[in-house]
Amino acid sequence: MDDCVPNPSASAPNPRRFPRYPADIRVSVEVFRRGGSASMWGRSTELGEDGIGATLTGEVEPGEVVSMELSLPVASVPMRLRALARYRDGLRHGFEFLALNEEQRELLHRVCGMLENEL
C-alpha cells in the first residue's frame, strides 16, 4: 500500500480565468442566513480579477453568497460587491466575485496590474 497521496493540483491545469496575486487588503463580509445575518472581517491573502482569498474572523460555508467590502489601495472608498464562497479551510476562504459592473472590473484590473508589477 502506497502512503503517498497524489496532489491533484500538481497535474491539473489552473481552473481560474485570471491569475491571483499576493495581496494584504482589509475585507468585511456579511452573510445572510436563516435567523439573521453574520458580519465578520479579515485580511486577504490573494486577489484576482475574478475572486479573492481571505482569512476571516468567522466561517462562511461553500455555496453561501456574501456582501463584501474591499479596501483597495487605489480607491478612495471601499468597493462593495457580492461574492460566492467557493471553499473554506478553517478560517481561510476563497470567494468568486459575482455580477461585477464595468467600473468594478476596471478597478480590479488596475489593482491586479499593480500587484503583478510588485512581484
N, C-alpha and C positions, 0 to 999 in steps of 0.2 A: 504494500500500500504506500502510495506516494504522499508525503505530508506537504508537498509543495502545491499551493493553490495558485493557478494562473491568474494574472492580473488582466482582466478583460479590457481595461483602458489602454494597456500597453500595445495591443494589436489592433484595437478598434479605431476607426477614423474618428476625428473630433466631430461630435454631432452638432456643435454650435455653429451658428451662421456668422458670428463675429467673435474675434479673439477677446479674451479677458486680460486685464492689466491689473497689477497690484495697485491698490488704492485704499487710503485710510480716510473715509468720509463718514460723517455723522448721519445716522439713519434713524428715523422714527417710523414706527409701524402701528397701525390699528387694524385689528381683525374683528369682524362682526360674527358672533356665534349665537346659537340659541341661548337665550337667557341673558344676553348682554354683549358687550364688546370688551376686548382686552387691548390695552396700549402698552407698548414696550419701545425701547430704544436700543441702539447699539452702534457698532462701527463696521464699516465694510472691510472686506479682505481683498476683494477684486471687483472690477467694474468692466462691463462690456456695453456695446450699444443696444443689446437686447436683454440684459439682465445684470444681476449683482449678487455677490456672495457676501454674507454678513453674519456676524456673531451678535445675537440679541440677548436681552435680559429675560426673555421668556421663550416659550415654544410655539411655533406655528407648524401645523401639520401639513404634509404634502397634499396639494389639491385645494387648500384654502386660499381665497383671494383676499388680499390686504390693500389698504390705503397706505401709501408710503410717502415719506417726505425725505428728500436728499438735499444735503447742504453741499452743493457742488462748488468747487473753487472759483469758477468763472461767473457765477450767478450771484446777484445781489440779494435774491430771496430764494428760499428753498424751493426745489421743484417738487410738485405734488403729482403723484401718479398711482395707478393701480398695478398690482403685480400678483402673479400666481406663484405660490410656494411649490418648487419642484422637488426639493429634498430637504431633509433635516437629519443632522448628526449631532445629537445633544443640543447645544445652543447655536450650532453653526447651521446656516440655512442658505439655500440657493433659490433665487427668485427670477422669474421671467417677466419682463415688463409687458403690460397689456395696453392696447389701444393708444399708443403714443401719437400725439399730434406732430405736425411738421416742426414746430418750434422746439419741442422736446427732443425730437430726433436729431435736429441740428446741434442742439446744446450737448447732447450725449456724444455725438460725433466729434465735436471740438474738444471736449474733455478727454475722450479716449485718444485723440491725436496727441494731446499734451502728455498724457501718461505714457504713450508709446515712445515719445521722444525722450522721456526721462530714463528709459531702460538702458 
